[in-house]
Amino acid sequence: MAHDDTDRYEDPEPIEGLEEDEGDQSLSLEVERSRAVEEVLADQAAKEQLRMALRRRPGTTMGRVAALAALSAASLYAWFISPVWLDPAPPPPVALEHERASLRFAMYIQAQRIEAFREERGRLPDVLEEAGEPLPGMRYDRLDARTYRLRGSGDRTTYLYVSSDSLSVWAGDATAVLGLSP
């Protein structure tokens, strides 16, 4: 049998220094680009379909409408009918003895602030705010260079303290009544 060289065709090995034809390279790059663009477009289309499916879930709109209607009905009920279970009971009134002791103690603290101002500055304050922020219900009157009057008012009680009186005797047992003494 005769040997035919065409039967044993093999790809020739690339020769160093020779490069493929420019046309072949640009063709393969175009094919790769086309495939990549197709993949991206297919992925985007799938994501868009998923988004549309999530938006169109059946019952979502009806569920929201039902929840809105229920909340509206509950709000109207609470607003116009004012159920008893919704209104908390008012706290019991403060005992008169406790209110009086609280007022005397607050006046004691306010007088201490005025005395601290006098020691620091060598004079009485012209207005109560000079000695710090006044406590609620306090009024201050400067009578002369050494004497002042402090008036404290609560809901049911009013006290008057004049600086010529002993402050500790005037405050009395306020701390014991309030449970502040050791």
Contacts in CASP RR format, 6 or more apart in sequence:
PFRMAT RR
TARGET T0000
AUTHOR 0000-0000-0000
METHOD contacts of the structure
MODEL  1
MAHDDTDRYEDPEPIEGLEEDEGDQSLSLEVERSRAVEEVLADQAAKEQL
RMALRRRPGTTMGRVAALAALSAASLYAWFISPVWLDPAPPPPVALEHER
ASLRFAMYIQAQRIEAFREERGRLPDVLEEAGEPLPGMRYDRLDARTYRL
RGSGDRTTYLYVSSDSLSVWAGDATAVLGLSP
77 83 0 8 1.000
78 86 0 8 1.000
94 102 0 8 1.000
94 155 0 8 1.000
96 156 0 8 1.000
96 157 0 8 1.000
97 177 0 8 1.000
98 177 0 8 1.000
98 178 0 8 1.000
99 154 0 8 1.000
99 155 0 8 1.000
99 156 0 8 1.000
99 157 0 8 1.000
100 157 0 8 1.000
100 159 0 8 1.000
100 177 0 8 1.000
101 173 0 8 1.000
101 174 0 8 1.000
101 175 0 8 1.000
101 177 0 8 1.000
101 178 0 8 1.000
102 174 0 8 1.000
102 178 0 8 1.000
103 152 0 8 1.000
103 153 0 8 1.000
103 154 0 8 1.000
103 157 0 8 1.000
103 159 0 8 1.000
104 159 0 8 1.000
104 170 0 8 1.000
104 171 0 8 1.000
104 172 0 8 1.000
104 174 0 8 1.000
105 171 0 8 1.000
105 174 0 8 1.000
105 175 0 8 1.000
105 178 0 8 1.000
105 180 0 8 1.000
106 135 0 8 1.000
106 136 0 8 1.000
106 137 0 8 1.000
106 138 0 8 1.000
106 152 0 8 1.000
107 138 0 8 1.000
107 150 0 8 1.000
107 152 0 8 1.000
107 159 0 8 1.000
107 161 0 8 1.000
107 171 0 8 1.000
108 167 0 8 1.000
108 170 0 8 1.000
108 171 0 8 1.000
108 174 0 8 1.000
109 135 0 8 1.000
110 128 0 8 1.000
110 131 0 8 1.000
110 134 0 8 1.000
110 135 0 8 1.000
110 138 0 8 1.000
110 140 0 8 1.000
110 150 0 8 1.000
111 150 0 8 1.000
111 161 0 8 1.000
111 163 0 8 1.000
111 167 0 8 1.000
112 167 0 8 1.000
113 131 0 8 1.000
113 132 0 8 1.000
114 124 0 8 1.000
114 125 0 8 1.000
114 128 0 8 1.000
114 131 0 8 1.000
114 140 0 8 1.000
114 148 0 8 1.000
114 150 0 8 1.000
114 163 0 8 1.000
115 167 0 8 1.000
116 131 0 8 1.000
117 124 0 8 1.000
117 125 0 8 1.000
117 130 0 8 1.000
117 131 0 8 1.000
117 132 0 8 1.000
118 124 0 8 1.000
123 145 0 8 1.000
124 142 0 8 1.000
124 145 0 8 1.000
124 146 0 8 1.000
124 148 0 8 1.000
125 131 0 8 1.000
125 140 0 8 1.000
125 142 0 8 1.000
126 142 0 8 1.000
127 140 0 8 1.000
128 134 0 8 1.000
128 138 0 8 1.000
128 139 0 8 1.000
128 140 0 8 1.000
134 140 0 8 1.000
137 152 0 8 1.000
137 153 0 8 1.000
137 154 0 8 1.000
138 150 0 8 1.000
138 151 0 8 1.000
138 152 0 8 1.000
139 150 0 8 1.000
139 151 0 8 1.000
139 152 0 8 1.000
139 153 0 8 1.000
140 148 0 8 1.000
140 149 0 8 1.000
140 150 0 8 1.000
140 151 0 8 1.000
141 148 0 8 1.000
141 149 0 8 1.000
141 150 0 8 1.000
141 151 0 8 1.000
142 148 0 8 1.000
143 149 0 8 1.000
143 162 0 8 1.000
146 163 0 8 1.000
147 162 0 8 1.000
147 163 0 8 1.000
147 164 0 8 1.000
148 162 0 8 1.000
148 163 0 8 1.000
149 160 0 8 1.000
149 161 0 8 1.000
149 162 0 8 1.000
149 163 0 8 1.000
150 160 0 8 1.000
150 161 0 8 1.000
150 162 0 8 1.000
150 163 0 8 1.000
151 158 0 8 1.000
151 159 0 8 1.000
151 160 0 8 1.000
151 161 0 8 1.000
152 158 0 8 1.000
152 159 0 8 1.000
152 160 0 8 1.000
152 161 0 8 1.000
161 167 0 8 1.000
161 170 0 8 1.000
175 181 0 8 1.000
END
